[in-house]
Amino acid sequence: MMLEEASEMIGLQVYTNQAIYLGSVSNLVVEVDENKVQGLFISNTNPMLVENSKAVNVPYRWIGSIGDVIILKYFPKRVALKKGKPKKTKNAAD
């Protein structure tokens, strides 16, 4: 399958180089000044790969091939959410 427009990637399923389903392309990350796709916004992600099935931005350079599906040449073993300091909450008794 030859893509004529970048927008044709939206909706395609994305797999790792280990043939594990990652999710589907929901949007493109575009560098407007250069009119160039910088990455793919992947949603409905596999909870085995992405904590809480959060959407992730995959850099375009990680793409190995595009056809009926997208195969990545790289993806981390697991993506975890950053652990920040818990926010202080006001207690009603204060």
C-alpha positions as CSV (number, residue, x, y, z in Angstrom):
1,M,0.0,0.0,0.0
2,M,1.5,3.3,-1.0
3,L,0.3,6.4,1.0
4,E,-0.5,9.4,-1.0
5,E,-1.2,11.6,2.0
6,A,0.1,11.5,5.6
7,S,-3.5,11.7,6.8
8,E,-4.0,8.2,5.5
9,M,-2.0,6.9,8.5
10,I,-4.8,7.9,10.8
11,G,-6.7,4.8,11.9
12,L,-3.9,2.4,11.0
13,Q,-2.9,-0.2,13.6
14,V,0.6,0.0,15.0
15,Y,2.8,-2.9,16.0
16,T,6.2,-3.2,17.6
17,N,9.1,-4.9,15.9
18,Q,8.2,-7.9,18.0
19,A,4.8,-8.0,16.4
20,I,3.0,-6.9,19.5
21,Y,-0.1,-4.6,19.0
22,L,0.6,-1.1,20.4
23,G,-2.6,0.8,19.4
24,S,-4.0,2.8,16.5
25,V,-3.0,6.1,15.0
26,S,-5.4,8.8,16.2
27,N,-3.6,11.9,15.0
28,L,-0.3,13.1,13.5
29,V,2.2,15.4,15.2
30,V,3.2,17.9,12.5
31,E,6.0,20.4,12.3
32,V,4.1,23.2,10.6
33,D,7.1,25.3,9.6
34,E,8.7,22.4,7.8
35,N,5.4,20.8,6.7
36,K,6.8,17.5,8.1
37,V,5.3,14.7,10.2
38,Q,7.3,14.5,13.5
39,G,5.4,11.7,15.1
40,L,2.2,9.6,15.5
41,F,-0.2,10.0,18.3
42,I,-1.2,6.5,19.3
43,S,-4.4,5.9,21.3
44,N,-6.2,2.8,22.7
45,T,-2.7,1.5,23.6
46,N,-2.0,-2.0,24.8
47,P,-1.9,-2.0,28.6
48,M,0.9,-4.6,28.5
49,L,3.1,-1.9,26.8
50,V,1.7,1.4,28.1
51,E,0.6,2.0,31.7
52,N,-3.1,2.7,32.0
53,S,-3.4,2.4,28.2
54,K,-2.6,6.1,28.0
55,A,-2.1,7.7,24.5
56,V,1.5,8.1,23.5
57,N,3.4,10.1,20.9
58,V,5.7,7.9,18.8
59,P,8.5,9.7,17.0
60,Y,8.4,9.3,13.2
61,R,12.0,8.0,13.3
62,W,10.9,4.9,15.2
63,I,8.7,3.8,12.2
64,G,10.2,0.9,10.3
65,S,7.5,0.4,7.6
66,I,4.0,1.5,6.7
67,G,1.5,-0.6,4.7
68,D,-1.8,-2.0,5.8
69,V,-0.4,-1.6,9.3
70,I,2.6,0.4,10.8
71,I,5.5,-1.6,12.1
72,L,7.9,0.2,14.5
73,K,11.6,-0.5,14.4
74,Y,11.8,0.6,18.1
75,F,9.5,0.9,21.1
76,P,10.5,0.7,24.8
77,K,9.6,-2.6,26.6
78,R,7.1,-0.7,28.7
79,V,6.0,3.0,29.1
80,A,5.2,4.0,32.7
81,L,3.7,7.2,33.9
82,K,6.0,9.7,35.6
83,K,5.7,9.6,39.3
84,G,5.5,13.2,40.6
85,K,5.1,14.5,44.1
86,P,1.5,14.1,45.4
87,K,-0.4,17.4,45.4
88,K,-1.3,18.8,48.8
89,T,-4.9,18.9,49.4
90,K,-6.7,21.1,51.8
91,N,-8.5,19.3,54.5
92,A,-12.0,20.4,55.2
93,A,-11.2,20.5,58.9
94,D,-8.3,23.0,58.4
